[in-house]
Structure formats: C-alpha cells, structure tokens
C-alpha cells in the first residue's frame, strides 16, 4: 500500500483513477490542479505523486519541477493526453524533470498499478 497524491483537473478521470488506486488498497489524496497539489503537499507526504501535465493555474511540468526541488526522493508518475500538442513531448519533458514513469491518456490501469508496485519495491530497497 502506498500514499498517493493524485493530481488531475478532469473530475471524471480523477474519480476513475482514484477508484482504481483505492481498489488496489492505496491511500489516495486528490488535488484538482498544481496549486491545490502544492497546498496538499504542505500537509501530506505521499510516497508517489501521479500528476496530469496540462492543468489550469499550475501545470504538471511546473509542479514536477517544484516537487523534485523540495522532495528529490518522491516518486512521480506523469500522465498526459497532450491537449492540442503531442503528449509525447510533454511526457519526455516530465521525465527529464524527474518523473520516474509517464503514461499517455487514456491510462492503462494495469500498467499504472504495475508501475506503482515497481516504484514502491525500489523505495523499499533504498530504505532498507
């Protein structure tokens, strides 16, 4: 089980992903955009942050950069549909800024859960 911060501006996508994560026994805190996530991170320290890239107020790119500066050991999973641009460019940039894994939307739930499990296993080895 992991503490996961899920940052997604699309309410339907956020609710669906939160259900998938909770069903897999993860503790999920949701944020609707990067600004909301920054506030949550002042009070909650998740193991993993799953963030959309294109959001109002504060983008996922900015959020990833800020989180990696403050919490360099936090695992981050980036997701993007790309908006009007190619999502691959955004996802490549997110990985260059410190995201461990990235997925194009629609996200394959099984692949997302496997990525979370692998990131958690890696953290356990580092913490041991």
MMTF fields as JSON, N, C-alpha, C and O atoms, coordinates in Angstrom:
{
  "mmtfVersion": "1.0.0",
  "mmtfProducer": "UNKNOWN",
  "numBonds": 511,
  "numAtoms": 512,
  "numGroups": 128,
  "numChains": 1,
  "numModels": 1,
  "chainsPerModel": [1],
  "groupsPerChain": [128],
  "chainIdList": ["A"],
  "bondAtomList": [4, 2, 8, 6, 12, 10, 16, 14, 20, 18, 24, 22, 28, 26, 32, 30, 36, 34, 40, 38, 44, 42, 48, 46, 52, 50, 56, 54, 60, 58, 64, 62, 68, 66, 72, 70, 76, 74, 80, 78, 84, 82, 88, 86, 92, 90, 96, 94, 100, 98, 104, 102, 108, 106, 112, 110, 116, 114, 120, 118, 124, 122, 128, 126, 132, 130, 136, 134, 140, 138, 144, 142, 148, 146, 152, 150, 156, 154, 160, 158, 164, 162, 168, 166, 172, 170, 176, 174, 180, 178, 184, 182, 188, 186, 192, 190, 196, 194, 200, 198, 204, 202, 208, 206, 212, 210, 216, 214, 220, 218, 224, 222, 228, 226, 232, 230, 236, 234, 240, 238, 244, 242, 248, 246, 252, 250, 256, 254, 260, 258, 264, 262, 268, 266, 272, 270, 276, 274, 280, 278, 284, 282, 288, 286, 292, 290, 296, 294, 300, 298, 304, 302, 308, 306, 312, 310, 316, 314, 320, 318, 324, 322, 328, 326, 332, 330, 336, 334, 340, 338, 344, 342, 348, 346, 352, 350, 356, 354, 360, 358, 364, 362, 368, 366, 372, 370, 376, 374, 380, 378, 384, 382, 388, 386, 392, 390, 396, 394, 400, 398, 404, 402, 408, 406, 412, 410, 416, 414, 420, 418, 424, 422, 428, 426, 432, 430, 436, 434, 440, 438, 444, 442, 448, 446, 452, 450, 456, 454, 460, 458, 464, 462, 468, 466, 472, 470, 476, 474, 480, 478, 484, 482, 488, 486, 492, 490, 496, 494, 500, 498, 504, 502, 508, 506],
  "bondOrderList": [1, 1, 1, 1, 1, 1, 1, 1, 1, 1, 1, 1, 1, 1, 1, 1, 1, 1, 1, 1, 1, 1, 1, 1, 1, 1, 1, 1, 1, 1, 1, 1, 1, 1, 1, 1, 1, 1, 1, 1, 1, 1, 1, 1, 1, 1, 1, 1, 1, 1, 1, 1, 1, 1, 1, 1, 1, 1, 1, 1, 1, 1, 1, 1, 1, 1, 1, 1, 1, 1, 1, 1, 1, 1, 1, 1, 1, 1, 1, 1, 1, 1, 1, 1, 1, 1, 1, 1, 1, 1, 1, 1, 1, 1, 1, 1, 1, 1, 1, 1, 1, 1, 1, 1, 1, 1, 1, 1, 1, 1, 1, 1, 1, 1, 1, 1, 1, 1, 1, 1, 1, 1, 1, 1, 1, 1, 1],
  "groupList": [{"groupName": "UNK", "atomNameList": ["N", "CA", "C", "O"], "elementList": ["N", "C", "C", "O"], "formalChargeList": [0, 0, 0, 0], "bondAtomList": [1, 0, 2, 1, 3, 2], "bondOrderList": [1, 1, 2], "singleLetterCode": "X", "chemCompType": "L-PEPTIDE LINKING"}],
  "groupTypeList": [0, 0, 0, 0, 0, 0, 0, 0, 0, 0, 0, 0, 0, 0, 0, 0, 0, 0, 0, 0, 0, 0, 0, 0, 0, 0, 0, 0, 0, 0, 0, 0, 0, 0, 0, 0, 0, 0, 0, 0, 0, 0, 0, 0, 0, 0, 0, 0, 0, 0, 0, 0, 0, 0, 0, 0, 0, 0, 0, 0, 0, 0, 0, 0, 0, 0, 0, 0, 0, 0, 0, 0, 0, 0, 0, 0, 0, 0, 0, 0, 0, 0, 0, 0, 0, 0, 0, 0, 0, 0, 0, 0, 0, 0, 0, 0, 0, 0, 0, 0, 0, 0, 0, 0, 0, 0, 0, 0, 0, 0, 0, 0, 0, 0, 0, 0, 0, 0, 0, 0, 0, 0, 0, 0, 0, 0, 0, 0],
  "groupIdList": [1, 2, 3, 4, 5, 6, 7, 8, 9, 10, 11, 12, 13, 14, 15, 16, 17, 18, 19, 20, 21, 22, 23, 24, 25, 26, 27, 28, 29, 30, 31, 32, 33, 34, 35, 36, 37, 38, 39, 40, 41, 42, 43, 44, 45, 46, 47, 48, 49, 50, 51, 52, 53, 54, 55, 56, 57, 58, 59, 60, 61, 62, 63, 64, 65, 66, 67, 68, 69, 70, 71, 72, 73, 74, 75, 76, 77, 78, 79, 80, 81, 82, 83, 84, 85, 86, 87, 88, 89, 90, 91, 92, 93, 94, 95, 96, 97, 98, 99, 100, 101, 102, 103, 104, 105, 106, 107, 108, 109, 110, 111, 112, 113, 114, 115, 116, 117, 118, 119, 120, 121, 122, 123, 124, 125, 126, 127, 128],
  "secStructList": [7, 7, 3, 3, 3, 3, 3, 7, 1, 7, 2, 2, 2, 2, 2, 2, 2, 2, 2, 2, 2, 2, 2, 6, 6, 7, 3, 3, 3, 3, 3, 1, 1, 2, 2, 2, 2, 2, 2, 2, 2, 6, 6, 7, 7, 7, 1, 3, 3, 3, 3, 3, 1, 1, 7, 1, 1, 1, 7, 2, 2, 2, 2, 2, 2, 2, 2, 2, 2, 2, 7, 6, 6, 7, 3, 3, 3, 3, 3, 3, 7, 7, 6, 6, 1, 7, 2, 2, 2, 2, 2, 2, 2, 2, 2, 2, 2, 6, 7, 1, 3, 3, 3, 3, 1, 1, 7, 7, 2, 2, 2, 2, 2, 2, 2, 2, 2, 2, 2, 2, 2, 2, 2, 2, 2, 2, 2, 7],
  "xCoordList": [0.828, 0.0, 0.88, 1.91, 0.459, 1.198, 0.265, -0.946, 0.86, 0.148, 0.373, 1.511, -0.713, -0.61, -1.345, -2.491, -0.671, -1.314, -1.652, -0.766, -2.938, -3.426, -3.828, -4.74, -3.139, -3.381, -3.935, -3.228, -5.202, -5.886, -7.019, -7.853, -7.056, -8.092, -9.421, -10.46, -9.414, -10.649, -11.286, -10.746, -12.444, -13.078, -13.395, -13.206, -13.872, -14.204, -12.958, -12.977, -11.882, -10.626, -10.086, -9.643, -10.128, -9.639, -10.416, -9.825, -11.737, -12.557, -12.301, -12.226, -12.165, -11.926, -10.57, -10.472, -9.527, -8.198, -8.155, -7.511, -8.836, -8.877, -9.524, -9.052, -10.594, -11.257, -10.321, -10.244, -9.618, -8.679, -7.598, -7.269, -7.054, -5.977, -6.483, -5.807, -7.659, -8.23, -8.57, -8.376, -9.07, -9.393, -8.145, -8.224, -6.985, -5.707, -5.099, -3.918, -5.91, -5.533, -4.561, -3.861, -4.512, -3.674, -4.485, -5.7, -3.797, -4.41, -4.258, -3.141, -5.386, -5.357, -5.845, -6.906, -5.052, -5.452, -5.511, -4.595, -6.594, -6.766, -6.581, -6.888, -6.072, -5.946, -6.418, -6.207, -7.058, -7.654, -6.73, -7.038, -5.598, -4.624, -3.308, -3.205, -2.311, -0.99, -0.97, -0.251, -1.745, -1.803, -2.395, -1.875, -3.487, -4.124, -3.146, -3.077, -2.402, -1.425, -0.333, 0.08, 0.133, 1.174, 0.691, 1.457, -0.577, -1.161, -1.24, -0.915, -1.671, -1.774, -0.393, -0.26, 0.624, 1.984, 2.573, 3.567, 1.975, 2.416, 1.943, 2.496, 0.909, 0.325, 0.489, 0.495, 0.62, 0.675, 1.97, 2.37, 2.618, 3.842, 3.57, 3.747, 3.134, 2.849, 4.123, 5.205, 3.963, 5.065, 5.245, 6.359, 4.098, 4.085, 3.087, 2.013, 3.457, 2.523, 2.231, 3.15, 0.962, 0.533, -0.079, -1.078, 0.519, 0.035, -0.202, 0.563, -1.297, -1.565, -0.557, 0.018, -0.341, 0.608, -0.089, 0.335, -1.147, -1.826, -2.996, -4.019, -2.824, -3.845, -3.878, -2.893, -5.013, -5.079, -4.297, -3.948, -4.034, -3.374, -1.9, -1.059, -1.559, -0.154, -0.049, -0.722, 0.781, 0.899, 1.614, 2.282, 1.457, 2.156, 3.662, 4.415, 4.111, 5.549, 6.121, 7.154, 5.447, 5.889, 5.835, 6.755, 4.752, 4.592, 5.708, 6.286, 6.014, 7.085, 8.411, 9.139, 8.713, 9.958, 10.024, 11.046, 8.936, 8.906, 9.024, 9.766, 8.289, 8.304, 9.691, 10.181, 10.328, 11.659, 12.701, 13.657, 12.512, 13.417, 13.242, 14.223, 12.006, 11.726, 11.834, 12.263, 11.444, 11.407, 12.051, 11.35, 13.37, 14.033, 13.809, 13.962, 13.447, 13.24, 11.798, 11.51, 10.887, 9.497, 9.373, 9.881, 8.702, 8.448, 7.284, 6.293, 7.402, 6.367, 6.022, 6.897, 4.724, 4.216, 3.457, 2.524, 3.847, 3.205, 2.235, 2.504, 1.094, 0.108, -0.325, -0.44, -0.562, -0.992, -1.723, -1.369, -2.757, -3.45, -2.891, -3.187, -2.082, -1.381, -2.092, -1.47, -3.395, -4.098, -3.998, -4.235, -3.647, -3.531, -2.19, -2.008, -1.257, 0.072, 0.287, -0.53, 1.363, 1.73, 2.057, 2.943, 1.358, 1.633, 3.04, 3.559, 3.662, 4.995, 6.003, 6.857, 5.917, 6.825, 6.691, 7.692, 5.466, 5.232, 5.752, 6.366, 5.504, 5.915, 7.434, 8.006, 8.086, 9.559, 10.112, 11.053, 9.523, 9.951, 9.734, 10.583, 8.598, 8.313, 9.354, 9.764, 9.78, 10.81, 12.164, 12.93, 12.463, 13.703, 13.727, 14.797, 12.558, 12.461, 12.403, 12.485, 12.262, 12.304, 11.176, 11.177, 10.214, 9.178, 9.815, 10.622, 9.448, 10.02, 9.414, 10.088, 8.118, 7.361, 6.367, 5.948, 5.988, 4.953, 4.041, 4.457, 2.779, 1.776, 0.948, 0.629, 0.604, -0.359, -1.76, -2.015, -2.666, -4.067, -4.696, -4.288, -5.655, -6.178, -5.161, -4.507, -5.051, -4.063, -4.527, -5.679, -3.625, -3.886, -3.778, -2.691, -4.896, -4.928, -3.96, -3.307, -3.862, -2.963, -1.512, -0.735, -1.145, 0.221, 0.512, 1.614, -0.464, -0.279, -0.037, 0.876, -0.835, -0.67, 0.66, 1.299, 1.072, 2.369, 3.509, 4.469, 3.404, 4.443, 4.534, 5.631, 3.39, 3.373, 4.04, 4.856, 3.7, 4.316, 5.83, 6.572, 6.287, 7.731, 8.432, 9.526, 7.812, 8.404, 8.466, 9.439, 7.431, 7.433, 8.507, 9.176, 8.687, 9.739, 11.107, 11.968, 11.316, 12.581, 12.818, 13.948, 11.763, 11.896, 12.257, 13.072, 11.646, 11.939, 13.404, 14.034, 13.948, 15.358, 16.274, 17.296, 15.895, 16.709, 16.611, 17.61, 15.416, 15.204, 15.825, 16.15, 16.0, 16.495, 17.938, 18.482],
  "yCoordList": [-1.177, 0.0, 1.252, 1.306, 2.236, 3.493, 4.659, 4.576, 5.746, 7.018, 7.703, 7.971, 7.985, 8.545, 9.877, 9.99, 10.879, 12.146, 12.101, 11.985, 12.194, 12.157, 13.574, 14.16, 14.117, 15.491, 15.436, 15.073, 15.8, 15.689, 16.704, 16.723, 17.55, 18.579, 18.063, 18.668, 16.976, 16.413, 15.54, 14.502, 15.987, 15.311, 13.848, 12.999, 13.543, 12.154, 11.265, 10.156, 11.758, 10.995, 10.833, 9.75, 11.926, 11.89, 10.866, 10.072, 10.888, 9.937, 8.5, 7.609, 8.267, 6.915, 6.399, 5.268, 7.221, 6.795, 6.598, 5.669, 7.465, 7.318, 5.992, 5.315, 5.617, 4.335, 3.165, 2.221, 3.225, 2.156, 2.024, 0.914, 3.143, 3.13, 2.652, 1.879, 3.107, 2.679, 1.187, 0.49, 0.709, -0.713, -1.577, -2.73, -1.005, -1.71, -1.465, -1.734, -0.955, -0.751, 0.401, 0.415, 1.361, 2.528, 3.623, 3.719, 4.439, 5.592, 6.76, 7.124, 7.35, 8.356, 9.712, 9.817, 10.738, 12.124, 12.761, 12.594, 13.498, 14.088, 15.6, 16.263, 16.127, 17.563, 17.851, 17.047, 19.002, 19.308, 20.075, 20.22, 20.566, 21.25, 21.382, 20.96, 21.965, 22.08, 22.945, 22.638, 24.02, 24.876, 24.12, 24.186, 23.403, 22.594, 21.532, 21.277, 20.925, 19.897, 20.484, 19.852, 21.684, 22.325, 22.54, 22.377, 22.905, 23.08, 21.751, 21.668, 20.711, 19.374, 18.907, 18.324, 19.159, 18.706, 19.389, 18.916, 20.487, 21.133, 20.356, 20.509, 19.515, 18.785, 17.273, 16.584, 16.756, 15.315, 14.996, 15.725, 13.905, 13.472, 12.12, 11.073, 12.15, 10.887, 10.149, 10.732, 8.855, 8.055, 8.336, 8.375, 8.532, 8.706, 9.801, 9.899, 10.617, 11.596, 11.202, 10.991, 11.107, 10.86, 12.177, 12.631, 12.794, 14.104, 14.209, 13.708, 14.884, 15.279, 16.366, 16.987, 16.599, 17.612, 18.924, 19.988, 18.853, 20.075, 20.353, 19.668, 21.385, 21.759, 23.274, 23.947, 23.815, 25.261, 25.64, 24.778, 26.904, 27.509, 27.156, 28.053, 25.886, 25.458, 24.135, 23.165, 24.1, 22.89, 21.775, 22.009, 20.576, 19.438, 19.553, 19.072, 20.185, 20.392, 21.253, 20.921, 22.356, 23.235, 22.508, 22.614, 21.766, 21.016, 19.994, 19.896, 19.237, 18.227, 18.891, 18.403, 19.992, 20.707, 21.162, 20.985, 21.746, 22.215, 21.06, 21.145, 19.984, 18.836, 18.206, 17.858, 18.055, 17.448, 18.32, 17.801, 19.645, 20.536, 20.393, 20.428, 20.233, 20.149, 18.726, 18.519, 17.756, 16.349, 15.486, 14.786, 15.532, 14.838, 13.328, 12.707, 12.728, 11.283, 10.867, 9.671, 11.82, 11.451, 10.891, 11.47, 9.775, 9.168, 9.895, 10.213, 10.155, 10.881, 10.113, 9.649, 9.995, 9.413, 10.516, 11.097, 10.806, 11.842, 11.202, 10.14, 11.871, 11.406, 12.598, 13.717, 12.349, 13.452, 12.949, 11.936, 13.699, 13.477, 14.385, 14.21, 15.355, 16.207, 17.479, 18.384, 17.564, 18.771, 18.921, 17.966, 20.121, 20.37, 19.917, 19.843, 19.617, 19.211, 17.716, 17.047, 17.223, 15.817, 15.512, 16.151, 14.54, 14.247, 13.718, 13.853, 13.118, 12.545, 13.628, 13.389, 14.798, 15.893, 16.293, 16.5, 16.404, 16.735, 15.635, 15.914, 14.408, 13.286, 13.151, 12.838, 13.383, 13.373, 14.462, 14.229, 15.653, 16.76, 16.43, 16.733, 15.809, 15.462, 14.477, 14.579, 13.537, 12.586, 13.278, 12.945, 14.232, 14.99, 15.803, 16.047, 16.222, 17.0, 16.123, 16.632, 14.812, 13.942, 12.944, 12.173, 12.935, 11.909, 10.548, 10.402, 9.56, 8.222, 7.473, 6.701, 7.718, 6.993, 7.975, 8.924, 7.755, 8.587, 7.726, 6.723, 8.157, 7.443, 8.423, 9.521, 8.006, 8.744, 8.38, 7.252, 9.36, 9.074, 8.502, 8.882, 7.621, 7.071, 6.12, 5.335, 6.212, 5.431, 3.986, 3.719, 3.063, 1.638, 1.378, 1.469, 1.057, 0.895, -0.17, 0.016, -1.277, -2.351, -1.881, -2.163, -1.167, -0.655, 0.367, 0.389, 1.209, 2.19, 1.495, 1.871, 0.498, -0.226, -0.98, -1.056, -1.533, -2.223, -1.232, -1.536, -0.047, 0.971, 1.395, 1.569, 1.562, 1.934, 0.847, 1.143, -0.402, -1.509, -1.537, -1.746, -1.328, -1.33, -0.162, -0.329, 1.005, 2.163, 1.933, 2.315, 1.312, 1.02, 0.005, 0.145, -1.016, -2.011, -1.351, -1.681, -0.429, 0.283, 1.137, 1.226, 1.77, 2.59, 1.712, 2.098, 0.519, -0.377, -0.796, -0.894, -1.046, -1.441, -0.296, -0.521, 0.942, 2.099, 2.359, 2.699, 2.201, 2.452, 1.381, 1.643, 0.169, -0.958, -0.818, -1.692],
  "zCoordList": [0.0, 0.0, 0.0, 0.673, -0.755, -0.842, -0.562, -0.766, -0.088, -0.003, -1.338, -1.723, -2.04, -3.383, -3.451, -3.016, -4.0, -4.321, -5.804, -6.65, -6.11, -7.484, -7.887, -7.304, -8.889, -9.334, -10.759, -11.699, -10.902, -12.204, -12.228, -11.322, -13.259, -13.332, -13.876, -13.615, -14.616, -15.146, -14.059, -13.678, -13.574, -12.441, -12.722, -11.851, -13.918, -14.244, -14.247, -13.713, -14.849, -14.88, -13.46, -13.076, -12.679, -11.293, -10.466, -9.735, -10.587, -9.82, -10.24, -9.394, -11.554, -12.054, -11.571, -11.094, -11.692, -11.251, -9.734, -9.246, -8.996, -7.538, -7.152, -6.238, -7.837, -7.556, -7.844, -7.058, -8.957, -9.323, -8.249, -7.829, -7.812, -6.815, -5.453, -4.774, -5.061, -3.77, -3.789, -2.794, -4.912, -5.041, -4.889, -4.464, -5.24, -5.103, -3.716, -3.496, -2.788, -1.377, -1.135, -0.122, -2.049, -1.84, -1.139, -1.313, -0.351, 0.291, -0.675, -1.042, -1.09, -2.147, -1.639, -1.024, -1.909, -1.687, -3.061, -3.867, -3.338, -4.66, -4.629, -3.638, -5.739, -5.96, -7.378, -8.286, -7.562, -8.859, -9.807, -10.99, -9.292, -10.142, -9.38, -8.229, -10.026, -9.42, -8.172, -7.221, -8.157, -6.968, -5.786, -4.672, -6.035, -4.996, -4.479, -3.277, -5.384, -5.005, -4.115, -3.142, -4.439, -3.628, -2.193, -1.243, -2.042, -0.696, 0.034, 1.218, -0.67, -0.068, 0.391, 1.468, -0.415, -0.093, 1.14, 1.692, 1.573, 2.806, 4.029, 5.118, 3.849, 4.969, 4.871, 5.891, 3.669, 3.435, 2.692, 1.785, 3.081, 2.38, 1.723, 2.346, 0.45, -0.236, -0.627, -0.706, -0.868, -1.401, -2.89, -3.411, -3.559, -5.012, -5.368, -4.775, -6.341, -6.894, -8.335, -9.127, -8.668, -10.04, -10.507, -9.95, -11.532, -11.948, -13.443, -14.266, -13.753, -15.126, -15.479, -14.586, -16.747, -17.183, -17.524, -17.074, -18.309, -18.748, -17.818, -17.855, -16.972, -15.993, -15.87, -16.176, -15.422, -15.183, -13.922, -13.115, -13.766, -12.604, -12.514, -12.563, -12.386, -12.343, -13.084, -12.735, -14.09, -14.918, -14.161, -13.154, -14.666, -14.1, -14.262, -13.414, -15.339, -15.555, -14.433, -13.853, -14.132, -13.046, -11.717, -10.907, -11.492, -10.24, -10.057, -8.974, -11.098, -11.021, -10.654, -9.79, -11.31, -11.038, -9.578, -8.916, -9.082, -7.689, -6.701, -5.722, -6.962, -6.04, -6.009, -4.934, -7.152, -7.186, -6.473, -5.898, -6.511, -5.783, -4.278, -3.536, -3.819, -2.381, -1.835, -0.7, -2.648, -2.228, -3.316, -4.046, -3.426, -4.544, -4.575, -5.627, -3.437, -3.403, -3.686, -3.73, -3.88, -4.156, -5.57, -6.53, -5.676, -6.983, -7.645, -6.988, -8.935, -9.673, -10.944, -11.675, -11.179, -12.419, -13.146, -12.591, -14.378, -15.182, -16.162, -16.725, -16.355, -17.34, -18.19, -17.69, -19.477, -20.328, -21.56, -22.162, -21.906, -23.164, -24.247, -25.43, -23.837, -24.775, -25.183, -25.74, -24.912, -25.338, -26.841, -27.581, -27.299, -28.743, -29.292, -30.508, -28.413, -28.848, -28.623, -27.99, -29.134, -28.983, -27.518, -26.95, -26.884, -25.475, -25.224, -24.116, -26.232, -26.045, -25.651, -24.798, -26.251, -25.905, -24.45, -23.766, -23.975, -22.57, -21.647, -20.618, -22.02, -21.169, -21.138, -20.094, -22.267, -22.283, -21.372, -20.614, -21.451, -20.6, -19.131, -18.292, -18.816, -17.419, -16.887, -15.731, -17.707, -17.272, -17.119, -16.214, -17.992, -17.855, -16.563, -16.005, -16.084, -14.848, -13.599, -12.481, -13.778, -12.608, -12.447, -11.488, -13.357, -13.277, -13.545, -14.463, -12.741, -12.893, -14.069, -14.751, -14.292, -15.307, -15.917, -15.255, -17.17, -17.772, -18.639, -19.219, -18.704, -19.482, -20.3, -19.843, -21.53, -22.331, -21.855, -21.431, -21.933, -21.647, -22.91, -24.008, -22.802, -21.549, -20.92, -21.606, -19.617, -18.879, -18.759, -18.419, -19.039, -18.834, -17.328, -16.758, -16.69, -15.236, -14.738, -13.711, -15.452, -15.048, -15.099, -14.186, -16.158, -16.282, -15.183, -14.636, -14.857, -13.79, -12.455, -11.719, -12.139, -10.867, -10.826, -9.776, -11.956, -12.005, -11.782, -11.074, -12.388, -12.22, -10.757, -10.226, -10.11, -8.689, -7.859, -6.985, -8.124, -7.375, -7.563, -6.603, -8.794, -9.055, -8.355, -7.815, -8.364, -7.682, -6.177, -5.526, -5.627, -4.191, -3.841, -2.817, -4.672, -4.431, -4.453, -3.636, -5.371, -5.449, -4.211, -3.732, -3.684, -2.462, -1.272, -0.434, -1.199, -0.07, -0.073, 0.98, -1.284, -1.386, -0.949, -0.3, -1.314, -0.948, 0.553, 1.187, 1.13, 2.563, 3.433, 4.591, 2.898, 3.701, 4.092, 4.767]
}
